[in-house]
Amino acid sequence: MIFIPQQNRTSPGRIAAFTLIELLVVIAIIAILSGILLPALSKAKARGEGIACLNNTRQLQLAWLLYADEQRDRLPYNLGGSANRSSVAALDPLNWVNGVMSWELDADNTNGSLITQSSLASYGSYNLKIYKCPADRALSDVQRNEGWPARTRSYSMNAMVGDAGTLSRSGTNENNPDYKQFFTLTSIPSPSSTFVFLDEHPDSINDGYFLVKMDNYYGEQHAWWFDLPGSYHNKSSPITFADGHAEQHKWKEPETYAPPQPYATALPFYIPRTSAKEDFMWLLQRSSVAQ
């Protein structure tokens, strides 16, 4: 009797394989698993980017405090431009950061040396990564066509903390004369409720100077967004405070979280009296105190 191995007992020319129905079942299972897993992975990635961004601002805040400690309580220079955005901060090594972000091919957008040669850099170990939100991948078409991966900076500093140079030569900030300019750490009356760094909207960011103010016309106060906070992390952004703590703050009004893309904000823009101003007032109340 001749023993025939099991694998050879099939008919000549016949190869074992999946049936069409079995393949369709496998494809359906893969599709279902993908539908379940991909959103979860996407959320996990977004949470990770939010944590990394918050950690970046914490490191910037620590560098800011170290600077003040070494400079006998003086805060880092925070140079800016005009309130109506017709000018920006001049390049100056005294400034906490240099470089003006734009949607063009200007070298400032990618020149990391403008950051590392600024006054705060050594207190952050010259680490360029702490100046950039990992979720900020906003680029214009012309920048993307040049193969740019990203611009160099995502964060700005409250305009009311630090020496603003010629803008604050008189002791008050020309861009916000009704509010106190803080030149030293000990001059801040409530460090736990005075913000220092925040993630700024990519269309709003230019220099590193973030202005929140109200204008007075004929005895009435008018609210304007001159700069806009970022909202990369589920409509929220990290914000640090002068006492050293940091938190993730969620914005509530659609005008605050404009899409992160070129020319999305049309700044500065007025907030009508009939509109909600909760986000604006929250930030204004944490920028300074009235004179």
MARNU-50916 format. One line per field, with one value per residue: residue number from 0; residue in three letters; z, y, x of N, C-alpha, C in turn. Coordinates in nm, 2 decimals, decimal comma. Layout:
% MARNU-50916
nr: (NUM_...)
rest: (ALA_...)
nw: (Z_...)
nv: (Y_...)
nu: (X_...)
caw: (Z_...)
cav: (Y_...)
cau: (X_...)
cw: (Z_...)
cv: (Y_...)
cu: (X_...)
//
This chain:
% MARNU-50916
nr: (0_1_2_3_4_5_6_7_8_9_10_11_12_13_14_15_16_17_18_19_20_21_22_23_24_25_26_27_28_29_30_31_32_33_34_35_36_37_38_39_40_41_42_43_44_45_46_47_48_49_50_51_52_53_54_55_56_57_58_59_60_61_62_63_64_65_66_67_68_69_70_71_72_73_74_75_76_77_78_79_80_81_82_83_84_85_86_87_88_89_90_91_92_93_94_95_96_97_98_99_100_101_102_103_104_105_106_107_108_109_110_111_112_113_114_115_116_117_118_119_120_121_122_123_124_125_126_127_128_129_130_131_132_133_134_135_136_137_138_139_140_141_142_143_144_145_146_147_148_149_150_151_152_153_154_155_156_157_158_159_160_161_162_163_164_165_166_167_168_169_170_171_172_173_174_175_176_177_178_179_180_181_182_183_184_185_186_187_188_189_190_191_192_193_194_195_196_197_198_199_200_201_202_203_204_205_206_207_208_209_210_211_212_213_214_215_216_217_218_219_220_221_222_223_224_225_226_227_228_229_230_231_232_233_234_235_236_237_238_239_240_241_242_243_244_245_246_247_248_249_250_251_252_253_254_255_256_257_258_259_260_261_262_263_264_265_266_267_268_269_270_271_272_273_274_275_276_277_278_279_280_281_282_283_284_285_286_287_288_289_290)
rest: (MET_ILE_PHE_ILE_PRO_GLN_GLN_ASN_ARG_THR_SER_PRO_GLY_ARG_ILE_ALA_ALA_PHE_THR_LEU_ILE_GLU_LEU_LEU_VAL_VAL_ILE_ALA_ILE_ILE_ALA_ILE_LEU_SER_GLY_ILE_LEU_LEU_PRO_ALA_LEU_SER_LYS_ALA_LYS_ALA_ARG_GLY_GLU_GLY_ILE_ALA_CYS_LEU_ASN_ASN_THR_ARG_GLN_LEU_GLN_LEU_ALA_TRP_LEU_LEU_TYR_ALA_ASP_GLU_GLN_ARG_ASP_ARG_LEU_PRO_TYR_ASN_LEU_GLY_GLY_SER_ALA_ASN_ARG_SER_SER_VAL_ALA_ALA_LEU_ASP_PRO_LEU_ASN_TRP_VAL_ASN_GLY_VAL_MET_SER_TRP_GLU_LEU_ASP_ALA_ASP_ASN_THR_ASN_GLY_SER_LEU_ILE_THR_GLN_SER_SER_LEU_ALA_SER_TYR_GLY_SER_TYR_ASN_LEU_LYS_ILE_TYR_LYS_CYS_PRO_ALA_ASP_ARG_ALA_LEU_SER_ASP_VAL_GLN_ARG_ASN_GLU_GLY_TRP_PRO_ALA_ARG_THR_ARG_SER_TYR_SER_MET_ASN_ALA_MET_VAL_GLY_ASP_ALA_GLY_THR_LEU_SER_ARG_SER_GLY_THR_ASN_GLU_ASN_ASN_PRO_ASP_TYR_LYS_GLN_PHE_PHE_THR_LEU_THR_SER_ILE_PRO_SER_PRO_SER_SER_THR_PHE_VAL_PHE_LEU_ASP_GLU_HIS_PRO_ASP_SER_ILE_ASN_ASP_GLY_TYR_PHE_LEU_VAL_LYS_MET_ASP_ASN_TYR_TYR_GLY_GLU_GLN_HIS_ALA_TRP_TRP_PHE_ASP_LEU_PRO_GLY_SER_TYR_HIS_ASN_LYS_SER_SER_PRO_ILE_THR_PHE_ALA_ASP_GLY_HIS_ALA_GLU_GLN_HIS_LYS_TRP_LYS_GLU_PRO_GLU_THR_TYR_ALA_PRO_PRO_GLN_PRO_TYR_ALA_THR_ALA_LEU_PRO_PHE_TYR_ILE_PRO_ARG_THR_SER_ALA_LYS_GLU_ASP_PHE_MET_TRP_LEU_LEU_GLN_ARG_SER_SER_VAL_ALA_GLN)
nw: (0,00_-0,09_0,07_0,06_0,09_0,28_0,16_-0,11_-0,19_-0,31_-0,61_-0,93_-1,04_-0,88_-0,65_-0,31_-0,17_-0,06_-0,07_-0,27_-0,10_0,15_0,13_0,10_0,35_0,52_0,42_0,50_0,78_0,82_0,74_0,92_1,16_1,10_1,09_1,36_1,49_1,37_1,42_1,70_1,72_1,59_1,78_2,00_1,90_1,87_2,14_2,24_2,10_2,21_2,48_2,45_2,34_2,56_2,74_2,61_2,64_2,91_2,95_2,82_3,00_3,23_3,15_3,12_3,39_3,50_3,37_3,48_3,74_3,73_3,62_3,82_3,89_3,67_3,38_3,07_2,76_2,55_2,26_2,03_1,76_1,61_1,73_1,54_1,36_1,16_1,18_1,29_1,54_1,57_1,47_1,73_1,95_2,23_2,26_2,36_2,17_1,82_1,48_1,22_1,15_0,84_0,54_0,32_0,14_0,32_0,49_0,77_0,85_0,87_0,98_1,23_1,38_1,44_1,66_1,85_1,89_2,04_2,35_2,54_2,48_2,58_2,83_2,79_2,70_2,43_2,28_2,00_1,96_2,16_2,10_1,92_1,84_1,81_1,66_1,49_1,17_0,97_0,66_0,38_0,03_-0,14_0,03_0,09_-0,16_-0,20_-0,05_0,22_0,56_0,79_0,97_1,21_1,46_1,72_1,94_2,15_2,35_2,62_2,57_2,78_2,96_3,05_2,92_2,66_2,50_2,29_2,28_2,55_2,68_2,83_3,05_3,05_2,82_2,49_2,32_2,48_2,69_2,91_3,08_3,31_3,26_3,31_3,43_3,60_3,78_4,05_4,04_3,94_4,04_4,08_4,02_3,96_3,80_3,58_3,25_3,05_2,83_2,53_2,29_1,96_1,70_1,36_1,16_1,28_1,42_1,41_1,50_1,83_2,01_2,19_2,19_2,38_2,41_2,50_2,33_2,39_2,30_2,29_2,55_2,57_2,58_2,35_2,21_2,06_1,86_1,83_1,81_1,79_1,98_1,95_1,85_1,82_1,96_1,99_1,99_2,19_2,37_2,51_2,80_2,98_3,31_3,53_3,77_3,72_3,66_3,42_3,19_2,99_2,79_2,69_2,42_2,35_2,16_1,82_1,66_1,78_1,74_1,47_1,15_1,12_0,90_0,61_0,60_0,75_0,94_0,92_1,08_1,25_1,42_1,50_1,78_1,80_2,01_2,06_2,05_2,19_2,43_2,58_2,56_2,49_2,70_2,91_2,85_2,84_3,11_3,23_3,13_3,23_3,47_3,54_3,51)
nv: (-0,12_0,21_0,52_0,82_1,16_1,40_1,66_1,61_1,50_1,64_1,73_1,70_2,00_2,16_2,43_2,52_2,79_3,11_3,17_3,38_3,49_3,46_3,63_3,88_3,90_3,92_4,16_4,33_4,31_4,42_4,69_4,76_4,75_4,94_5,17_5,19_5,21_5,41_5,68_5,68_5,66_5,90_6,08_6,02_6,11_6,38_6,45_6,40_6,59_6,82_6,79_6,81_7,06_7,22_7,16_7,28_7,55_7,57_7,53_7,76_7,95_7,89_7,96_8,23_8,31_8,24_8,42_8,66_8,62_8,62_8,87_9,05_9,08_9,22_9,19_9,01_9,18_9,29_9,36_9,53_9,62_9,87_9,92_9,89_9,71_9,80_9,82_9,62_9,45_9,56_9,41_9,30_9,22_9,23_9,17_8,93_8,74_8,71_8,78_8,78_8,64_8,55_8,50_8,48_8,42_8,51_8,52_8,52_8,34_8,09_8,10_7,99_8,10_8,36_8,33_8,18_8,37_8,56_8,72_8,55_8,30_8,15_8,08_7,89_7,68_7,71_7,57_7,52_7,38_7,44_7,66_7,61_7,50_7,16_7,10_7,30_7,34_7,51_7,66_7,88_7,86_7,92_7,88_7,61_7,50_7,55_7,36_7,38_7,26_7,37_7,68_7,86_7,94_7,95_8,07_8,36_8,66_8,82_9,15_9,33_9,26_9,30_9,51_9,72_9,87_10,15_10,19_10,18_10,37_10,60_10,49_10,38_10,17_10,27_10,15_10,06_10,25_10,27_10,07_9,90_9,87_9,60_9,59_9,46_9,15_9,15_9,36_9,28_9,25_9,02_8,74_8,48_8,52_8,66_8,65_8,52_8,37_8,24_8,03_8,14_8,24_8,13_8,31_8,54_8,58_8,75_8,93_8,87_8,97_9,00_9,16_9,27_9,47_9,74_10,00_10,35_10,55_10,85_10,83_10,57_10,22_10,01_9,69_9,51_9,27_9,26_9,09_8,73_8,44_8,11_7,80_7,52_7,29_7,12_7,35_7,50_7,65_7,65_7,84_8,03_8,15_8,43_8,33_8,09_7,87_7,67_7,63_7,47_7,64_7,66_7,80_7,97_8,11_8,14_8,33_8,35_8,12_8,10_7,93_7,76_7,90_8,08_8,43_8,43_8,58_8,86_9,08_9,40_9,33_9,45_9,39_9,38_9,55_9,41_9,15_8,84_8,85_8,69_8,53_8,73_8,91_8,75_8,71_8,97_9,05_8,91_9,01_9,25_9,52_9,80_10,14)
nu: (0,09_0,06_0,14_-0,02_0,06_-0,12_-0,14_-0,13_-0,36_-0,55_-0,73_-0,57_-0,40_-0,54_-0,55_-0,53_-0,71_-0,84_-1,19_-1,40_-1,60_-1,49_-1,26_-1,40_-1,51_-1,29_-1,18_-1,39_-1,37_-1,12_-1,18_-1,37_-1,22_-1,02_-1,19_-1,25_-1,00_-0,84_-0,96_-0,92_-0,64_-0,58_-0,69_-0,53_-0,28_-0,33_-0,37_-0,12_0,03_-0,08_0,00_0,28_0,30_0,21_0,42_0,63_0,57_0,59_0,86_0,96_0,85_0,99_1,25_1,21_1,16_1,41_1,57_1,48_1,55_1,83_1,88_1,84_1,56_1,46_1,25_1,25_1,32_1,05_0,98_0,78_0,55_0,33_0,00_-0,20_-0,10_0,06_0,33_0,61_0,81_1,14_1,46_1,65_1,91_1,85_1,59_1,34_1,28_1,35_1,26_1,02_0,72_0,57_0,36_0,51_0,82_1,01_1,32_1,31_1,12_1,22_1,47_1,65_1,86_1,79_1,64_1,80_2,00_1,88_1,78_1,66_1,73_1,96_1,87_1,69_1,85_1,92_1,73_1,56_1,32_1,14_1,01_0,82_0,50_0,40_0,18_0,14_0,14_0,10_0,12_0,17_0,06_0,28_0,50_0,47_0,51_0,77_0,88_0,89_0,89_0,78_0,72_0,93_0,84_0,58_0,48_0,40_0,46_0,29_0,22_0,23_0,41_0,75_1,02_0,92_1,08_1,11_0,84_0,76_0,90_0,82_0,73_0,48_0,29_0,27_0,09_-0,11_-0,20_-0,38_-0,34_-0,11_0,24_0,45_0,77_0,94_0,96_0,86_0,69_0,45_0,13_-0,04_0,08_-0,01_-0,23_-0,16_-0,09_0,19_0,32_0,17_0,02_0,00_-0,22_-0,15_-0,19_-0,20_0,03_0,33_0,57_0,70_0,52_0,23_-0,07_-0,33_-0,61_-0,84_-1,00_-1,07_-1,33_-1,49_-1,57_-1,66_-1,58_-1,42_-1,39_-1,13_-0,97_-0,64_-0,43_-0,45_-0,53_-0,39_-0,54_-0,50_-0,53_-0,79_-0,96_-0,83_-0,56_-0,22_-0,13_0,09_0,18_0,28_0,36_0,47_0,32_0,13_-0,14_-0,40_-0,61_-0,95_-1,11_-1,42_-1,57_-1,66_-1,52_-1,28_-1,14_-1,04_-0,98_-0,66_-0,49_-0,35_-0,43_-0,67_-0,78_-0,81_-0,70_-0,65_-0,96_-1,29_-1,49_-1,83_-2,05_-2,28_-2,20_-2,07_-1,81_-1,65_-1,41_-1,23_-1,24_-1,16_-0,89_-0,79_-0,83_-0,63_-0,40_-0,30_-0,32_-0,54_-0,43)
caw: (0,00_-0,10_0,15_-0,02_0,19_0,28_0,07_-0,24_-0,21_-0,39_-0,75_-1,01_-1,09_-0,79_-0,55_-0,20_-0,17_-0,01_-0,16_-0,28_0,02_0,26_0,11_0,13_0,50_0,57_0,39_0,58_0,91_0,82_0,72_1,05_1,26_1,07_1,13_1,50_1,54_1,32_1,50_1,83_1,70_1,56_1,90_2,08_1,84_1,91_2,28_2,25_2,06_2,31_2,60_2,40_2,33_2,70_2,79_2,55_2,70_3,05_2,94_2,80_3,12_3,32_3,10_3,16_3,53_3,52_3,32_3,58_3,86_3,70_3,59_3,94_3,89_3,54_3,29_2,93_2,67_2,47_2,17_1,94_1,66_1,64_1,76_1,42_1,29_1,05_1,19_1,38_1,63_1,50_1,51_1,84_2,04_2,36_2,26_2,40_2,05_1,70_1,36_1,19_1,07_0,73_0,45_0,21_0,15_0,40_0,57_0,91_0,88_0,88_1,03_1,37_1,45_1,50_1,79_1,94_1,92_2,12_2,49_2,63_2,42_2,66_2,95_2,74_2,64_2,29_2,22_1,91_1,96_2,26_2,04_1,81_1,87_1,71_1,58_1,40_1,04_0,88_0,56_0,26_-0,09_-0,19_0,12_0,07_-0,30_-0,18_0,03_0,37_0,65_0,89_1,02_1,33_1,59_1,74_2,07_2,17_2,49_2,66_2,54_2,90_3,05_2,99_2,86_2,52_2,42_2,27_2,31_2,69_2,73_2,92_3,17_3,01_2,68_2,40_2,26_2,58_2,80_3,02_3,16_3,36_3,20_3,41_3,39_3,69_3,83_4,17_4,02_3,90_4,17_4,09_3,92_3,92_3,71_3,47_3,15_2,99_2,69_2,47_2,15_1,88_1,57_1,26_1,07_1,37_1,47_1,33_1,60_1,95_2,10_2,18_2,24_2,42_2,46_2,46_2,29_2,44_2,21_2,34_2,68_2,56_2,55_2,23_2,21_1,94_1,86_1,76_1,79_1,81_2,03_1,87_1,89_1,76_2,04_2,02_2,02_2,31_2,36_2,63_2,84_3,11_3,40_3,59_3,89_3,67_3,62_3,28_3,17_2,86_2,80_2,58_2,37_2,34_2,06_1,69_1,61_1,85_1,68_1,32_1,10_1,11_0,76_0,57_0,58_0,80_1,06_0,89_1,19_1,37_1,39_1,61_1,84_1,82_2,15_2,08_2,04_2,31_2,44_2,69_2,54_2,49_2,84_2,99_2,82_2,88_3,25_3,27_3,07_3,31_3,56_3,50_3,57)
cav: (0,00_0,34_0,63_0,95_1,27_1,47_1,78_1,57_1,43_1,72_1,70_1,76_2,13_2,24_2,50_2,56_2,93_3,17_3,19_3,53_3,53_3,47_3,76_3,99_3,90_3,97_4,31_4,40_4,32_4,52_4,82_4,79_4,78_5,07_5,27_5,20_5,24_5,54_5,80_5,67_5,70_6,04_6,15_6,00_6,19_6,52_6,47_6,40_6,72_6,92_6,78_6,86_7,21_7,27_7,14_7,38_7,68_7,56_7,55_7,90_8,02_7,87_8,04_8,37_8,33_8,23_8,55_8,76_8,60_8,66_9,01_9,13_9,11_9,28_9,10_9,01_9,28_9,23_9,46_9,51_9,72_9,95_9,84_9,86_9,61_9,87_9,80_9,51_9,47_9,57_9,31_9,35_9,10_9,25_9,12_8,79_8,65_8,79_8,71_8,82_8,54_8,60_8,40_8,49_8,34_8,58_8,43_8,51_8,23_7,96_8,13_7,97_8,18_8,48_8,29_8,14_8,49_8,65_8,73_8,44_8,17_8,08_8,03_7,77_7,59_7,72_7,47_7,57_7,31_7,49_7,78_7,57_7,40_7,05_7,09_7,41_7,30_7,61_7,72_7,93_7,77_7,95_7,82_7,47_7,47_7,56_7,24_7,41_7,17_7,45_7,80_7,83_7,98_7,95_8,14_8,50_8,70_8,92_9,28_9,41_9,22_9,33_9,64_9,73_9,96_10,29_10,19_10,20_10,46_10,69_10,41_10,31_10,12_10,35_10,07_10,03_10,34_10,26_9,95_9,91_9,78_9,54_9,59_9,37_9,04_9,18_9,47_9,22_9,23_8,89_8,66_8,36_8,55_8,74_8,55_8,55_8,31_8,17_7,98_8,24_8,20_8,14_8,43_8,66_8,59_8,82_8,94_8,79_9,06_8,98_9,28_9,26_9,60_9,81_10,14_10,44_10,65_10,93_10,77_10,43_10,12_9,93_9,57_9,48_9,17_9,30_8,96_8,63_8,32_7,99_7,70_7,40_7,17_7,11_7,49_7,55_7,68_7,66_7,97_8,03_8,27_8,48_8,25_7,97_7,76_7,67_7,56_7,46_7,71_7,63_7,92_7,94_8,19_8,10_8,43_8,33_8,00_8,10_7,81_7,79_7,91_8,22_8,53_8,38_8,66_9,01_9,16_9,39_9,34_9,50_9,30_9,46_9,55_9,30_9,01_8,78_8,89_8,61_8,50_8,85_8,97_8,65_8,73_9,11_9,06_8,84_9,07_9,36_9,59_9,93_10,24)
cau: (0,00_0,14_0,09_-0,02_0,05_-0,25_-0,15_-0,13_-0,49_-0,64_-0,73_-0,46_-0,41_-0,63_-0,47_-0,61_-0,71_-0,96_-1,30_-1,44_-1,68_-1,39_-1,19_-1,48_-1,53_-1,16_-1,18_-1,49_-1,32_-1,02_-1,24_-1,43_-1,11_-0,97_-1,28_-1,25_-0,87_-0,78_-1,00_-0,86_-0,50_-0,58_-0,71_-0,41_-0,18_-0,37_-0,35_0,02_0,08_-0,12_0,09_0,41_0,29_0,21_0,55_0,72_0,55_0,64_1,01_0,98_0,82_1,10_1,36_1,17_1,19_1,55_1,62_1,44_1,63_1,97_1,89_1,79_1,42_1,41_1,19_1,31_1,27_0,95_0,96_0,66_0,52_0,22_-0,12_-0,28_-0,02_0,13_0,47_0,64_0,93_1,27_1,55_1,74_1,95_1,80_1,45_1,33_1,29_1,35_1,20_0,88_0,65_0,48_0,32_0,59_0,94_1,11_1,42_1,28_1,03_1,29_1,60_1,66_1,96_1,72_1,59_1,91_2,08_1,80_1,82_1,61_1,77_2,05_1,80_1,62_1,95_1,92_1,65_1,46_1,19_1,04_0,94_0,73_0,39_0,41_0,05_0,14_0,20_0,04_0,21_0,10_0,09_0,41_0,59_0,46_0,56_0,92_0,92_0,91_0,81_0,71_0,79_1,01_0,79_0,43_0,45_0,43_0,46_0,20_0,28_0,23_0,52_0,88_1,05_0,88_1,17_1,06_0,69_0,73_1,00_0,76_0,68_0,36_0,30_0,19_-0,01_-0,21_-0,17_-0,47_-0,30_0,02_0,34_0,53_0,91_1,00_0,87_0,79_0,59_0,32_0,05_-0,10_0,15_-0,08_-0,34_-0,11_-0,03_0,31_0,33_0,06_0,02_-0,07_-0,28_-0,05_-0,21_-0,19_0,17_0,44_0,68_0,67_0,45_0,09_-0,14_-0,48_-0,64_-0,96_-0,99_-1,17_-1,38_-1,60_-1,61_-1,70_-1,48_-1,45_-1,30_-1,06_-0,87_-0,52_-0,36_-0,54_-0,46_-0,40_-0,65_-0,46_-0,56_-0,93_-1,01_-0,77_-0,42_-0,15_-0,10_0,17_0,15_0,41_0,41_0,54_0,23_0,08_-0,27_-0,46_-0,74_-1,03_-1,18_-1,56_-1,64_-1,60_-1,43_-1,15_-1,07_-1,04_-0,90_-0,52_-0,45_-0,32_-0,53_-0,80_-0,83_-0,84_-0,67_-0,73_-1,11_-1,37_-1,60_-1,94_-2,11_-2,38_-2,14_-2,00_-1,67_-1,60_-1,27_-1,15_-1,23_-1,08_-0,75_-0,77_-0,82_-0,51_-0,28_-0,24_-0,42_-0,57_-0,35)
cw: (0,00_-0,02_0,07_0,08_0,17_0,17_-0,07_-0,28_-0,29_-0,54_-0,83_-1,06_-0,99_-0,68_-0,44_-0,19_-0,10_-0,11_-0,17_-0,16_0,13_0,25_0,14_0,28_0,56_0,54_0,47_0,72_0,92_0,82_0,86_1,16_1,23_1,11_1,28_1,55_1,49_1,39_1,64_1,82_1,67_1,69_1,99_2,03_1,88_2,05_2,31_2,21_2,16_2,44_2,57_2,40_2,47_2,76_2,74_2,62_2,85_3,05_2,91_2,92_3,22_3,28_3,13_3,30_3,57_3,48_3,43_3,71_3,84_3,67_3,70_3,92_3,76_3,45_3,15_2,85_2,58_2,37_2,07_1,84_1,70_1,66_1,64_1,32_1,16_1,06_1,29_1,45_1,54_1,56_1,62_1,93_2,18_2,37_2,30_2,29_1,93_1,58_1,34_1,10_0,96_0,65_0,32_0,23_0,23_0,48_0,71_0,95_0,91_0,95_1,18_1,45_1,50_1,64_1,89_1,97_2,00_2,27_2,58_2,59_2,52_2,78_2,91_2,67_2,49_2,21_2,13_1,92_2,06_2,21_1,94_1,86_1,76_1,62_1,48_1,27_0,93_0,79_0,45_0,14_-0,14_-0,10_0,10_-0,06_-0,29_-0,10_0,17_0,45_0,75_0,91_1,16_1,46_1,60_1,86_2,07_2,32_2,51_2,65_2,67_3,00_2,98_2,93_2,71_2,44_2,41_2,30_2,46_2,76_2,84_3,05_3,15_2,86_2,59_2,33_2,35_2,70_2,92_3,12_3,20_3,28_3,31_3,36_3,48_3,74_3,95_4,15_3,97_4,03_4,19_3,98_3,87_3,82_3,60_3,37_3,09_2,85_2,65_2,33_2,07_1,75_1,46_1,17_1,15_1,41_1,37_1,42_1,72_2,05_2,08_2,26_2,26_2,48_2,42_2,43_2,35_2,34_2,27_2,47_2,68_2,52_2,44_2,23_2,07_1,96_1,77_1,72_1,84_1,87_1,93_1,92_1,83_1,83_2,09_2,07_2,15_2,28_2,50_2,67_2,97_3,18_3,48_3,71_3,85_3,63_3,48_3,28_3,03_2,87_2,67_2,54_2,34_2,22_1,92_1,63_1,67_1,78_1,53_1,27_1,09_0,97_0,73_0,56_0,63_0,91_1,03_1,01_1,16_1,33_1,52_1,65_1,87_1,96_2,17_2,08_2,17_2,31_2,55_2,68_2,55_2,63_2,93_2,98_2,87_3,03_3,31_3,20_3,15_3,41_3,51_3,57_3,68)
cv: (0,12_0,45_0,76_1,06_1,35_1,59_1,74_1,50_1,51_1,69_1,76_1,90_2,22_2,30_2,55_2,72_2,98_3,18_3,34_3,58_3,55_3,60_3,88_4,01_3,96_4,12_4,39_4,42_4,42_4,67_4,86_4,83_4,91_5,19_5,30_5,26_5,38_5,66_5,80_5,71_5,85_6,13_6,14_6,09_6,34_6,55_6,48_6,53_6,83_6,91_6,84_7,01_7,28_7,27_7,25_7,51_7,68_7,59_7,70_7,99_8,00_7,95_8,19_8,40_8,32_8,36_8,65_8,75_8,64_8,81_9,10_9,18_9,17_9,17_9,11_9,12_9,21_9,34_9,43_9,63_9,80_9,86_9,80_9,77_9,67_9,86_9,68_9,54_9,47_9,46_9,37_9,24_9,11_9,18_8,97_8,69_8,75_8,71_8,75_8,72_8,61_8,48_8,40_8,41_8,42_8,49_8,42_8,39_8,10_7,98_8,11_8,05_8,31_8,45_8,26_8,26_8,59_8,63_8,61_8,31_8,09_8,02_7,91_7,67_7,59_7,62_7,53_7,51_7,37_7,61_7,74_7,47_7,29_7,04_7,20_7,38_7,40_7,67_7,78_7,84_7,79_7,89_7,67_7,42_7,48_7,44_7,26_7,31_7,25_7,58_7,77_7,86_7,98_8,03_8,29_8,53_8,82_9,06_9,36_9,37_9,24_9,47_9,64_9,83_10,10_10,30_10,22_10,29_10,56_10,62_10,34_10,27_10,21_10,28_10,04_10,11_10,33_10,15_9,96_9,81_9,73_9,52_9,49_9,26_9,08_9,30_9,41_9,18_9,09_8,80_8,54_8,39_8,65_8,65_8,61_8,50_8,24_8,13_8,08_8,19_8,22_8,26_8,56_8,68_8,66_8,83_8,86_8,87_9,05_9,08_9,25_9,40_9,64_9,95_10,22_10,54_10,72_10,87_10,63_10,34_10,03_9,81_9,54_9,36_9,22_9,18_8,85_8,50_8,20_7,89_7,56_7,27_7,17_7,25_7,54_7,58_7,68_7,80_7,96_8,16_8,30_8,41_8,12_7,86_7,78_7,59_7,56_7,53_7,69_7,76_7,88_8,01_8,16_8,20_8,42_8,22_7,99_7,98_7,85_7,79_8,05_8,30_8,49_8,48_8,80_9,10_9,30_9,39_9,37_9,39_9,39_9,45_9,44_9,16_8,97_8,82_8,81_8,58_8,62_8,91_8,88_8,68_8,87_9,12_8,99_8,90_9,18_9,41_9,73_10,03_10,31)
cu: (0,09_0,07_0,10_-0,04_-0,08_-0,26_-0,15_-0,27_-0,59_-0,63_-0,62_-0,49_-0,50_-0,54_-0,56_-0,60_-0,84_-1,07_-1,33_-1,51_-1,58_-1,31_-1,27_-1,50_-1,40_-1,15_-1,27_-1,44_-1,21_-1,07_-1,30_-1,32_-1,04_-1,06_-1,28_-1,11_-0,82_-0,83_-0,93_-0,71_-0,49_-0,60_-0,59_-0,30_-0,20_-0,34_-0,20_0,08_0,04_-0,03_0,23_0,41_0,29_0,34_0,65_0,70_0,60_0,79_1,04_0,95_0,93_1,22_1,33_1,19_1,33_1,62_1,60_1,53_1,78_1,99_1,83_1,65_1,37_1,36_1,26_1,25_1,16_0,91_0,85_0,65_0,40_0,09_-0,20_-0,21_0,04_0,28_0,49_0,77_1,05_1,36_1,65_1,78_1,90_1,66_1,45_1,33_1,29_1,30_1,06_0,82_0,57_0,44_0,40_0,72_1,05_1,19_1,38_1,19_1,10_1,43_1,61_1,76_1,90_1,67_1,70_2,00_2,00_1,83_1,77_1,66_1,86_1,98_1,71_1,72_1,95_1,84_1,54_1,32_1,09_0,97_0,83_0,63_0,40_0,29_0,05_0,22_0,15_0,15_0,12_0,14_0,23_0,52_0,59_0,52_0,72_0,97_0,94_0,83_0,73_0,79_0,85_0,94_0,63_0,39_0,48_0,41_0,36_0,27_0,30_0,34_0,66_0,89_1,01_0,96_1,11_0,91_0,66_0,83_0,95_0,72_0,55_0,37_0,21_0,08_-0,13_-0,19_-0,26_-0,43_-0,15_0,12_0,43_0,68_0,99_0,90_0,79_0,69_0,45_0,24_-0,01_-0,04_0,07_-0,20_-0,29_-0,03_0,10_0,32_0,20_0,09_-0,06_-0,11_-0,17_-0,07_-0,20_-0,04_0,26_0,56_0,63_0,59_0,30_0,01_-0,29_-0,52_-0,79_-0,93_-1,10_-1,21_-1,50_-1,66_-1,66_-1,59_-1,52_-1,34_-1,26_-0,97_-0,75_-0,44_-0,46_-0,47_-0,48_-0,50_-0,62_-0,51_-0,71_-0,99_-0,95_-0,62_-0,35_-0,12_-0,02_0,14_0,28_0,45_0,47_0,44_0,18_-0,05_-0,31_-0,59_-0,82_-1,11_-1,32_-1,63_-1,58_-1,51_-1,29_-1,07_-1,09_-0,95_-0,75_-0,46_-0,42_-0,45_-0,67_-0,86_-0,86_-0,82_-0,63_-0,88_-1,18_-1,47_-1,72_-1,99_-2,21_-2,33_-2,08_-1,86_-1,60_-1,45_-1,18_-1,13_-1,15_-0,93_-0,71_-0,74_-0,69_-0,38_-0,22_-0,35_-0,43_-0,47_-0,42)
//
